[in-house]
């Protein structure tokens, strides 16, 4: 994997942490997630008009990815009702690299070198270490199950999009249509929260939609990287968003435990180096 691709994935992880911080600090996370989805739709609508169509077979994967995203949003929202963000998020994201690598191995025949698996394991350890105190205090069975279901959904849509973008013949077009199909997610939330949305200040609308555009940019970069690197390796590097989020929490939100989080960052940096030089 080239350093350029590694840099793209890490930048995408940083952007992912930024939009998750927006959701984390929101009073109503479900409504904010709907606005984030709308933030995908608006630029996506412009792009689908200007860009050529992706291959017809890739639309199957765009549709499947959209369906799985419904499950992702549902389980994520439910998990936050039963567990803290600092517990749910690392569990949901922490299992993704291993699952994506497993799916890619079983279904696509992608075989990762042992050092890449070691790097993946270090990144997962870093994710758990960065939130160890919260995890050690315990998590209820319901929150644990919902967190694992969220991670499962992430791994499935990551695999689907990894295959779809390679079949599309045009990464930008696949990205645009995937973003535009968030219309169904935004519409679903809009119907359920129409009274809340009607009363939201313009600033909240703007922040939510901006968060969606940041999210869309982050995932577009990941889709691009999936054309040039194994899916499991891309997924592992992408999950460094967790450490970015915890660092943002320390610097901007004044959360503590910087020593443990710094240690987690070092562990994940070693994992990144192993993947970057061996994938």
C-alpha positions in Angstrom: 0.0 0.0 0.0 1.5 3.3 -1.0 2.0 6.1 1.5 -0.4 8.2 -0.6 -3.2 5.7 -0.1 -2.4 5.5 3.7 -2.6 9.2 3.9 -5.9 9.3 2.2 -7.4 6.7 4.5 -6.1 8.5 7.6 -7.5 11.8 6.4 -10.8 10.1 5.8 -10.7 8.7 9.4 -10.1 12.2 10.7 -13.1 13.6 8.8 -15.2 10.6 10.1 -14.2 11.6 13.7 -15.3 15.2 13.0 -18.8 14.3 11.8 -19.2 11.8 14.7 -18.2 14.6 17.1 -21.1 16.6 15.6 -23.5 13.7 16.3 -22.0 13.0 19.7 -22.6 16.6 20.9 -26.2 16.8 19.5 -29.1 16.9 21.8 -31.3 14.7 19.4 -29.0 12.2 17.7 -31.7 10.6 15.6 -32.7 14.0 14.1 -29.1 14.9 13.6 -28.4 11.6 11.8 -31.3 12.5 9.5 -29.7 15.8 8.7 -26.4 14.1 8.1 -28.1 11.8 5.6 -29.6 14.9 4.0 -26.0 16.3 3.8 -25.2 13.4 1.5 -28.2 13.8 -0.6 -27.8 17.5 -1.6 -24.3 17.2 -3.2 -25.1 13.7 -4.4 -28.1 15.0 -6.4 -25.9 17.5 -8.2 -23.2 14.9 -9.0 -25.6 12.3 -10.4 -26.8 14.9 -12.9 -23.3 15.9 -14.0 -21.5 12.5 -13.9 -22.0 9.4 -16.2 -23.9 6.4 -14.8 -21.9 3.7 -13.1 -22.2 0.2 -14.5 -25.7 -1.3 -14.2 -24.5 -4.1 -12.0 -23.1 -1.7 -9.5 -26.6 -0.4 -8.7 -27.4 -3.7 -7.1 -24.6 -3.0 -4.6 -25.7 0.6 -4.1 -29.2 -0.6 -3.2 -27.9 -3.3 -0.9 -25.6 -0.8 0.8 -28.5 1.5 1.4 -30.6 -1.2 2.9 -27.7 -2.2 5.3 -27.3 1.5 6.2 -30.9 1.4 7.5 -29.9 -1.3 9.9 -26.7 0.6 10.8 -28.6 3.7 11.7 -31.3 1.7 13.6 -28.9 -0.3 15.7 -26.6 2.6 16.3 -29.5 4.8 17.6 -30.8 1.9 19.8 -27.3 1.2 21.1 -27.0 4.8 22.3 -30.3 4.5 24.2 -28.8 1.6 26.2 -25.1 2.5 26.5 -22.7 5.4 26.6 -21.0 6.7 23.4 -17.6 5.9 24.9 -18.7 2.3 25.3 -20.8 1.6 22.3 -18.6 3.3 19.7 -15.3 1.4 20.4 -17.1 -1.9 20.4 -19.0 -1.2 17.2 -15.9 0.1 15.4 -13.4 -2.3 17.0 -14.8 -5.5 15.5 -15.1 -4.1 12.0 -11.5 -4.6 10.7 -11.5 -8.3 11.6 -14.9 -8.9 10.2 -14.2 -7.1 6.9 -10.9 -9.1 6.6 -12.8 -12.3 7.2 -15.6 -11.5 4.7 -13.0 -10.5 2.1 -11.1 -13.7 2.7 -14.1 -16.0 2.6 -16.0 -14.3 -0.3 -13.3 -12.6 -2.4 -10.3 -14.8 -1.7 -8.2 -11.8 -0.4 -5.4 -13.2 1.7 -3.7 -10.7 4.0 -0.1 -11.2 5.1 0.5 -12.1 8.7 2.0 -8.7 9.5 -1.2 -7.0 8.2 -3.3 -9.2 10.5 -0.9 -8.2 13.3 -1.4 -4.5 12.4 -5.1 -5.0 12.4 -5.0 -6.6 15.8 -2.9 -3.7 17.2 -5.5 -1.2 15.8 -8.3 -3.1 17.5 -6.3 -3.1 20.8 -5.7 0.6 20.5 -9.4 1.2 20.0 -10.2 -0.8 23.1 -7.4 0.8 25.1 -8.5 4.3 24.3 -11.8 3.6 26.1 -10.7 1.0 28.6 -12.0 2.6 31.7 -15.5 2.9 30.2 -15.4 -0.7 28.9 -14.1 -2.0 32.3 -17.0 -0.6 34.2 -19.3 -3.0 32.3 -21.9 -2.9 29.6 -25.4 -4.4 29.7 -26.3 -7.3 27.5 -28.7 -5.2 25.4 -26.2 -2.5 24.7 -23.5 -5.1 23.9 -25.7 -6.9 21.5 -26.8 -3.7 19.7 -23.2 -2.5 19.5 -22.1 -5.8 18.0 -25.0 -5.6 15.5 -23.9 -2.1 14.6 -20.4 -3.3 13.9 -21.7 -6.2 11.9 -23.7 -3.8 9.7 -20.6 -1.6 9.2 -18.6 -4.6 8.1 -21.3 -5.7 5.6 -21.8 -2.4 3.9 -18.0 -1.9 3.8 -17.7 -5.2 1.9 -20.7 -4.4 -0.4 -19.3 -1.0 -1.3 -15.8 -2.5 -1.8 -17.1 -4.9 -4.4 -19.6 -2.4 -5.9 -17.0 0.4 -6.5 -14.7 -2.0 -8.2 -17.5 -3.1 -10.6 -18.8 0.4 -11.2 -16.1 1.5 -13.6 -16.3 5.0 -12.1 -15.6 5.6 -8.4 -17.0 9.2 -8.5 -20.3 8.0 -10.0 -20.7 5.1 -7.5 -19.9 7.6 -4.7 -22.5 10.1 -6.0 -25.3 7.5 -6.3 -24.5 6.0 -3.0 -24.8 9.5 -1.4 -28.0 10.3 -3.3 -29.6 7.1 -2.1 -29.3 8.5 1.4 -32.5 10.2 0.3 -34.4 7.2 1.7 -32.7 7.4 5.1 -33.2 11.2 5.3 -36.9 10.8 4.2 -37.5 8.1 6.8 -36.1 10.2 9.6 -37.9 13.3 8.2 -41.3 11.5 8.3 -40.7 10.4 11.9 -39.3 13.7 13.2 -41.1 16.2 11.0 -42.4 18.2 14.0 -39.0 18.4 15.5 -37.4 19.4 12.2 -39.9 22.2 11.7 -38.9 23.7 15.1 -35.1 23.4 14.7 -33.1 26.6 14.4 -31.4 27.2 11.1 -28.0 26.8 12.8 -28.8 23.2 13.7 -29.9 22.4 10.2 -26.7 23.9 8.8 -24.4 22.0 11.3 -26.2 18.7 10.6 -26.0 19.1 6.8 -22.4 20.2 7.0 -21.7 17.1 9.0 -23.2 15.0 6.3 -21.0 16.6 3.6 -18.0 15.9 5.7 -19.2 12.3 6.1 -19.7 12.0 2.4 -16.3 13.3 1.6 -14.7 10.8 4.1 -16.5 7.9 2.6 -15.7 9.0 -0.9 -12.0 8.9 0.0 -12.4 5.4 1.4 -14.2 4.2 -1.7 -11.2 5.5 -3.8 -8.8 3.7 -1.6 -10.7 0.4 -1.9 -9.7 0.4 -5.6 -6.0 0.1 -4.7 -5.7 -1.8 -1.4 -7.2 -4.9 0.3 -10.5 -4.3 1.9 -9.4 -5.5 5.3 -6.4 -3.3 5.3 -8.5 -0.2 4.3 -11.0 -1.0 7.0 -8.4 -1.4 9.7 -6.8 2.0 8.9 -10.2 3.7 8.6 -11.1 2.7 12.2 -8.3 5.0 13.5 -11.2 7.4 13.5 -11.8 6.2 17.0 -8.5 7.6 18.3 -9.0 10.8 16.4 -12.4 11.1 18.1 -11.0 10.5 21.5 -8.2 13.1 20.9 -10.9 15.6 19.8 -12.7 14.8 23.0 -9.6 15.5 25.0 -8.6 18.7 23.3 -12.0 20.3 22.5 -14.5 18.6 24.9 -12.0 18.6 27.8 -12.3 14.9 28.4 -9.5 13.3 30.5 -7.2 10.3 30.5 -4.8 11.7 27.9 -2.0 9.3 29.0 -4.0 6.2 28.1 -5.2 7.8 24.9 -1.7 8.7 23.9 -0.6 5.2 24.6 -3.5 3.9 22.4 -2.4 6.3 19.6 1.1 4.9 19.7 -0.2 1.3 19.6 -2.4 2.2 16.6 0.4 4.0 14.9 2.5 0.8 15.0 -0.5 -1.1 13.5 -0.8 1.5 10.8 2.9 1.2 9.9 2.6 -2.6 9.7 -0.4 -2.4 7.4 1.0 0.4 5.3 4.3 -1.3 4.6 2.9 -4.9 4.1 -0.5 -4.6 2.5 
